[in-house]
Amino acid sequence: MDNMSFRTLYDVQQLLKKFGTFVHLGKRLWDIELMFIEVKKLYENEMIDKQTFIRAQLVLKREHRKEEEKDRSK
């Protein structure tokens, strides 16, 4: 996990998958929000380090913003 790079939502999904967490709520925005919570819980329980937590959070924030912009433009 230490040298895992996070560039995409898929990368964050792979991190969660390592801990047996699969997220699919049917709407991408909801998935991102739940992943946010799950990553935070992993960090709070010291299952991932701070750097991994921060990188994953940055990806999730970026993806969340993209989804909100898509929703607004509909």
OpenMM code with the backbone's topology and positions (N, CA, C; nanometers):
from openmm import Vec3, app, unit

residues = "MET ASP ASN MET SER PHE ARG THR LEU TYR ASP VAL GLN GLN LEU LEU LYS LYS PHE GLY THR PHE VAL HIS LEU GLY LYS ARG LEU TRP ASP ILE GLU LEU MET PHE ILE GLU VAL LYS LYS LEU TYR GLU ASN GLU MET ILE ASP LYS GLN THR PHE ILE ARG ALA GLN LEU VAL LEU LYS ARG GLU HIS ARG LYS GLU GLU GLU LYS ASP ARG SER LYS".split()
positions = [
    Vec3(0.0816, -0.1197, 0.0000),
    Vec3(0.0000, 0.0000, 0.0000),
    Vec3(0.0856, 0.1256, 0.0000),
    Vec3(0.2009, 0.1183, 0.0603),
    Vec3(0.2851, 0.2376, 0.0745),
    Vec3(0.3162, 0.3031, -0.0592),
    Vec3(0.3495, 0.2216, -0.1600),
    Vec3(0.3899, 0.2811, -0.2873),
    Vec3(0.2785, 0.2751, -0.3918),
    Vec3(0.1558, 0.2603, -0.3461),
    Vec3(0.0422, 0.2588, -0.4366),
    Vec3(0.0139, 0.4006, -0.4841),
    Vec3(-0.0006, 0.4168, -0.6146),
    Vec3(-0.0302, 0.5515, -0.6637),
    Vec3(-0.1792, 0.5608, -0.6938),
    Vec3(-0.2355, 0.6738, -0.6655),
    Vec3(-0.3779, 0.6958, -0.6863),
    Vec3(-0.3958, 0.8059, -0.7890),
    Vec3(-0.4433, 0.7659, -0.9051),
    Vec3(-0.4690, 0.8649, -1.0096),
    Vec3(-0.6147, 0.8631, -1.0524),
    Vec3(-0.6792, 0.7470, -1.0342),
    Vec3(-0.8162, 0.7313, -1.0821),
    Vec3(-0.9050, 0.6720, -0.9732),
    Vec3(-1.0332, 0.6797, -0.9978),
    Vec3(-1.1296, 0.6200, -0.9065),
    Vec3(-1.1071, 0.4691, -0.8987),
    Vec3(-1.0681, 0.4103, -1.0098),
    Vec3(-1.0391, 0.2666, -1.0128),
    Vec3(-0.9298, 0.2309, -0.9123),
    Vec3(-0.8292, 0.3151, -0.9012),
    Vec3(-0.7200, 0.2902, -0.8060),
    Vec3(-0.7729, 0.2859, -0.6621),
    Vec3(-0.8645, 0.3768, -0.6313),
    Vec3(-0.9231, 0.3801, -0.4970),
    Vec3(-1.0095, 0.2555, -0.4768),
    Vec3(-1.0818, 0.2146, -0.5807),
    Vec3(-1.1625, 0.0932, -0.5720),
    Vec3(-1.0738, -0.0278, -0.5418),
    Vec3(-0.9566, -0.0322, -0.6035),
    Vec3(-0.8641, -0.1432, -0.5805),
    Vec3(-0.8129, -0.1447, -0.4368),
    Vec3(-0.7889, -0.0264, -0.3818),
    Vec3(-0.7480, -0.0170, -0.2411),
    Vec3(-0.8562, -0.0752, -0.1512),
    Vec3(-0.9799, -0.0322, -0.1723),
    Vec3(-1.0904, -0.0798, -0.0900),
    Vec3(-1.1100, -0.2302, -0.1065),
    Vec3(-1.0917, -0.2772, -0.2292),
    Vec3(-1.1072, -0.4192, -0.2588),
    Vec3(-1.0098, -0.5044, -0.1768),
    Vec3(-0.8894, -0.4515, -0.1539),
    Vec3(-0.7894, -0.5226, -0.0731),
    Vec3(-0.8402, -0.5501, 0.0677),
    Vec3(-0.9335, -0.4665, 0.1132),
    Vec3(-0.9890, -0.4819, 0.2472),
    Vec3(-1.1292, -0.5447, 0.2434),
    Vec3(-1.1649, -0.5976, 0.1269),
    Vec3(-1.2936, -0.6657, 0.1139),
    Vec3(-1.4129, -0.5737, 0.0997),
    Vec3(-1.3890, -0.4495, 0.0601),
    Vec3(-1.4979, -0.3531, 0.0447),
    Vec3(-1.5262, -0.3286, -0.1027),
    Vec3(-1.6481, -0.3580, -0.1433),
    Vec3(-1.6916, -0.3358, -0.2806),
    Vec3(-1.8071, -0.2374, -0.2763),
    Vec3(-1.7948, -0.1290, -0.3524),
    Vec3(-1.8965, -0.0237, -0.3484),
    Vec3(-1.9653, -0.0143, -0.4836),
    Vec3(-2.0962, -0.0339, -0.4833),
    Vec3(-2.1758, -0.0110, -0.6038),
    Vec3(-2.3193, 0.0177, -0.5612),
    Vec3(-2.3517, 0.1441, -0.5582),
    Vec3(-2.4846, 0.1863, -0.5160),
    Vec3(-2.5749, 0.2167, -0.6353),
    Vec3(-2.5168, 0.2211, -0.7542),
    Vec3(-2.5969, 0.2458, -0.8731),
    Vec3(-2.5848, 0.3867, -0.9288),
    Vec3(-2.5310, 0.4764, -0.8511),
    Vec3(-2.5078, 0.6131, -0.8993),
    Vec3(-2.3646, 0.6495, -0.8632),
    Vec3(-2.2886, 0.6944, -0.9612),
    Vec3(-2.1463, 0.7195, -0.9418),
    Vec3(-2.1187, 0.8170, -0.8266),
    Vec3(-2.1979, 0.9215, -0.8168),
    Vec3(-2.1784, 1.0209, -0.7101),
    Vec3(-2.1940, 0.9561, -0.5722),
    Vec3(-2.2923, 0.8701, -0.5577),
    Vec3(-2.3133, 0.8008, -0.4299),
    Vec3(-2.1976, 0.7066, -0.4005),
    Vec3(-2.1498, 0.6387, -0.5056),
    Vec3(-2.0353, 0.5484, -0.4882),
    Vec3(-1.9147, 0.6243, -0.4344),
    Vec3(-1.8896, 0.7404, -0.4919),
    Vec3(-1.7745, 0.8219, -0.4508),
    Vec3(-1.7902, 0.8643, -0.3047),
    Vec3(-1.9102, 0.9064, -0.2680),
    Vec3(-1.9341, 0.9509, -0.1302),
    Vec3(-1.9149, 0.8368, -0.0304),
    Vec3(-1.9612, 0.7170, -0.0668),
    Vec3(-1.9435, 0.6028, 0.0230),
    Vec3(-1.7956, 0.5621, 0.0306),
    Vec3(-1.7255, 0.5696, -0.0823),
    Vec3(-1.5820, 0.5383, -0.0823),
    Vec3(-1.5073, 0.6347, 0.0093),
    Vec3(-1.5484, 0.7603, 0.0077),
    Vec3(-1.4904, 0.8618, 0.0955),
    Vec3(-1.4985, 0.8164, 0.2412),
    Vec3(-1.6177, 0.7717, 0.2808),
    Vec3(-1.6411, 0.7254, 0.4181),
    Vec3(-1.5558, 0.6022, 0.4482),
    Vec3(-1.5530, 0.5086, 0.3549),
    Vec3(-1.4780, 0.3840, 0.3758),
    Vec3(-1.3278, 0.4087, 0.3895),
    Vec3(-1.2742, 0.4961, 0.3054),
    Vec3(-1.1305, 0.5278, 0.3123),
    Vec3(-1.0994, 0.5951, 0.4463),
    Vec3(-1.1877, 0.6839, 0.4894),
    Vec3(-1.1679, 0.7520, 0.6175),
    Vec3(-1.1659, 0.6506, 0.7326),
    Vec3(-1.2558, 0.5539, 0.7280),
    Vec3(-1.2604, 0.4512, 0.8326),
    Vec3(-1.1329, 0.3665, 0.8328),
    Vec3(-1.0814, 0.3342, 0.7144),
    Vec3(-0.9556, 0.2587, 0.7070),
    Vec3(-0.8435, 0.3360, 0.7746),
    Vec3(-0.8398, 0.4667, 0.7490),
    Vec3(-0.7353, 0.5513, 0.8091),
    Vec3(-0.7530, 0.5615, 0.9607),
    Vec3(-0.8766, 0.5847, 1.0032),
    Vec3(-0.9043, 0.5985, 1.1468),
    Vec3(-0.8695, 0.4709, 1.2232),
    Vec3(-0.8829, 0.3561, 1.1571),
    Vec3(-0.8512, 0.2279, 1.2197),
    Vec3(-0.7071, 0.1845, 1.1937),
    Vec3(-0.6273, 0.2794, 1.1423),
    Vec3(-0.4840, 0.2593, 1.1180),
    Vec3(-0.4547, 0.1425, 1.0244),
    Vec3(-0.5434, 0.1227, 0.9278),
    Vec3(-0.5238, 0.0161, 0.8299),
    Vec3(-0.4512, 0.0682, 0.7060),
    Vec3(-0.4523, 0.2003, 0.6878),
    Vec3(-0.3743, 0.2647, 0.5818),
    Vec3(-0.2996, 0.3823, 0.6441),
    Vec3(-0.1890, 0.4193, 0.5812),
    Vec3(-0.1115, 0.5310, 0.6350),
    Vec3(-0.1669, 0.6654, 0.5872),
    Vec3(-0.1153, 0.7717, 0.6459),
    Vec3(-0.1660, 0.9064, 0.6170),
    Vec3(-0.1495, 0.9435, 0.4699),
    Vec3(-0.0352, 0.9092, 0.4120),
    Vec3(-0.0095, 0.9441, 0.2723),
    Vec3(-0.1099, 0.8742, 0.1786),
    Vec3(-0.1372, 0.7474, 0.2052),
    Vec3(-0.2352, 0.6726, 0.1260),
    Vec3(-0.3729, 0.7361, 0.1411),
    Vec3(-0.4077, 0.7719, 0.2631),
    Vec3(-0.5358, 0.8358, 0.2913),
    Vec3(-0.5498, 0.9663, 0.2127),
    Vec3(-0.4482, 1.0502, 0.2187),
    Vec3(-0.4529, 1.1804, 0.1515),
    Vec3(-0.4639, 1.1635, 0.0002),
    Vec3(-0.3840, 1.0751, -0.0556),
    Vec3(-0.3891, 1.0535, -0.2014),
    Vec3(-0.5258, 1.0042, -0.2461),
    Vec3(-0.5808, 0.9085, -0.1717),
    Vec3(-0.7129, 0.8555, -0.2067),
    Vec3(-0.8187, 0.9647, -0.1951),
    Vec3(-0.8110, 1.0447, -0.0906),
    Vec3(-0.9082, 1.1527, -0.0707),
    Vec3(-0.9018, 1.2554, -0.1839),
    Vec3(-0.7815, 1.2864, -0.2297),
    Vec3(-0.7671, 1.3826, -0.3395),
    Vec3(-0.8350, 1.3320, -0.4663),
    Vec3(-0.8167, 1.2047, -0.4975),
    Vec3(-0.8815, 1.1456, -0.6151),
    Vec3(-1.0333, 1.1515, -0.5987),
    Vec3(-1.0809, 1.1134, -0.4815),
    Vec3(-1.2255, 1.1122, -0.4576),
    Vec3(-1.2857, 1.2527, -0.4660),
    Vec3(-1.2158, 1.3506, -0.4126),
    Vec3(-1.2652, 1.4893, -0.4202),
    Vec3(-1.2730, 1.5361, -0.5653),
    Vec3(-1.1693, 1.5050, -0.6420),
    Vec3(-1.1665, 1.5451, -0.7839),
    Vec3(-1.2819, 1.4790, -0.8598),
    Vec3(-1.2998, 1.3495, -0.8385),
    Vec3(-1.4064, 1.2762, -0.9078),
    Vec3(-1.5452, 1.3254, -0.8651),
    Vec3(-1.5590, 1.3599, -0.7376),
    Vec3(-1.6863, 1.4111, -0.6864),
    Vec3(-1.7203, 1.5432, -0.7548),
    Vec3(-1.6206, 1.6297, -0.7660),
    Vec3(-1.6405, 1.7579, -0.8342),
    Vec3(-1.6843, 1.7371, -0.9796),
    Vec3(-1.6185, 1.6442, -1.0486),
    Vec3(-1.6533, 1.6154, -1.1889),
    Vec3(-1.7987, 1.5712, -1.2008),
    Vec3(-1.8402, 1.4818, -1.1114),
    Vec3(-1.9771, 1.4311, -1.1147),
    Vec3(-2.0785, 1.5418, -1.0858),
    Vec3(-2.0463, 1.6281, -0.9903),
    Vec3(-2.1386, 1.7389, -0.9605),
    Vec3(-2.1514, 1.8322, -1.0798),
    Vec3(-2.0404, 1.8579, -1.1479),
    Vec3(-2.0443, 1.9451, -1.2667),
    Vec3(-2.1284, 1.8816, -1.3769),
    Vec3(-2.1160, 1.7496, -1.3929),
    Vec3(-2.1964, 1.6772, -1.4928),
    Vec3(-2.3439, 1.6893, -1.4614),
    Vec3(-2.3791, 1.6726, -1.3332),
    Vec3(-2.5180, 1.6819, -1.2902),
    Vec3(-2.5745, 1.8211, -1.3146),
    Vec3(-2.4935, 1.9233, -1.2906),
    Vec3(-2.5380, 2.0619, -1.3080),
    Vec3(-2.5631, 2.0941, -1.4547),
    Vec3(-2.4855, 2.0336, -1.5429),
    Vec3(-2.4957, 2.0667, -1.6848),
    Vec3(-2.6086, 1.9919, -1.7554),
    Vec3(-2.6809, 1.9069, -1.6832),
    Vec3(-2.7925, 1.8320, -1.7442),
    Vec3(-2.9168, 1.9180, -1.7541),
] * unit.nanometer
topology = app.Topology()
chain = topology.addChain("A")
for resn in residues:
    res = topology.addResidue(resn, chain)
    for name in ("N", "CA", "C"):
        topology.addAtom(name, app.Element.getBySymbol(name[0]), res)
